[in-house]
Amino acid sequence: MEHFTSNAAQVLLLAGLTITFLQSAFDKILDWKGNLSWLTGHFSKTVFKAMVPVLLGVVLFGELASGILCAIGIYEFLYSGSGSMAFCGAVLSSITLLMLLLGQRIAKDYEGAKTIVVYLILAIFLVYILQ
């Protein structure tokens, strides 16, 4: 409990990113065809239209890796009080969110982009407090 109280903000932010990314990754795995179909339409009038399956795979990998690294970071903080994997998870989460933000901006989905910025602010704040 001592490590949690000393690192509560880090653990809570990591938990939020873990939930966000692992749920999103599992959704993509369990409903690949549905996600691919929706995204193909979403990007049909953009420079990404021919690359949607590959980009979906890249995003899936980024989300899965981010979620796993953040989960390992929680474990590290709770049991040793250190956070090297947490830092890696926070940085990768920020990069993954930047990719998602770019996609939303390219697709001119400004409402979707605003939602991603909320998560991005939290991820970058986590990077800041872990440095």
N, C-alpha and C positions, 0 to 999 in steps of 0.2 A: 504494500500500500504506500510505502514511503516514496517509491519511484513514481507512482502515479501522481501523488500530490505535488511532487517536485516538477513534474512534466505534464500537468493536466492539459494545458492548452495544446501542446504538441500531440498528445495522445488523442484528444477529442478531434482535432483537425485531421489527423491521420485516419481516425475511424470514419469520419465523414467522407474522405476521399476513397477509402477502402470500399465502403458501401456503394458509393456512386459508381466507381469504375467496375467493380466485380458484378454488380447487378446489370450494368450496361453490357459488359462483355458476355455474361451468360445469356442475356436477351438476344444478342447477335448470334451466339452459338445455337441456341434453341430455335430461333426463327430466322435463320440465315436468308431463306428465300423471301420472306416477307420484308425484311430490312433491305435486301438488295433491290427488290421491286420498288419500294418506296423511294429509296435513294436514287435509283435510275431515273425516276420521274422528277425528283427534286433537282437533279443536276443535268437534266436533258438539254438545257439551253446554255450550258457553261463549257468551259475548256476541259472540265473533268468528265464529260459525258462518256468518253470511251474508256475511262480508267476506273469506273465506279467499283467493280469487283476487287481490283487490286487495292484501291484506297480503303475499301471497307475492311479488307484483311489487315492493312497497316494499322488502321484505327483499332481494330479488334486486338491486335498484338499490343499496341500501346496501352489500351485500357486494361487488359489482363495483366501485363507486366507492372503497370502503375499500381493496380489494386493489390497484387501480391507483395510488391516491395513495401507498400504502405502497411499492409498487415504484418509483415516481418518487422517493420519499424515499430509498430505497437508492441510486439513481443519483446523487442530489444529494450525499449524504454521501460516496460513493466518489470523485466527481470534483471537488467543490468544498469539502467539509467543512461545508456548511451544511445546514439541515434544515427549511425552512419548509413544504415539501410533506409532509415526514414528520410534522410536528406536525398538519397538517390530516388526514392519514391516520390518525394515532393517535386524534384526537378523534372522527372519523367512525366509526372502528372501535369505540370505546367506546360511542357512541350506538347503532350497529347491534347490538352485543352487549346493550345494555340493552333494546332492542326484543325481541330473541330471549328474553332472560331474562323479560321481562314475559309473553310468550306462553307460555312453559313454566310459569310460576307460575299464570297464568289457567287453563291446561289441567290444573293439579295434577300435572304431571310433575316431581316434585321431584328425581329422579335426573338428568333432562335439565338442569334448572336448575343443579344442582351442577357439571355439566360446563361449562356456559357461564360460570359464575363464575370458573373457572380461567383461561379466556381473557380475561375482563374484568379480572382482577387484572393480568395482563401488559399489557393495553392501557392501563390507567390508570397503571401504573408507567411505561410509555413516555411518556405525556403528561407525567408528573411530571418525568422526566429531560430532556425536550425543552423544558421551560419555562425 
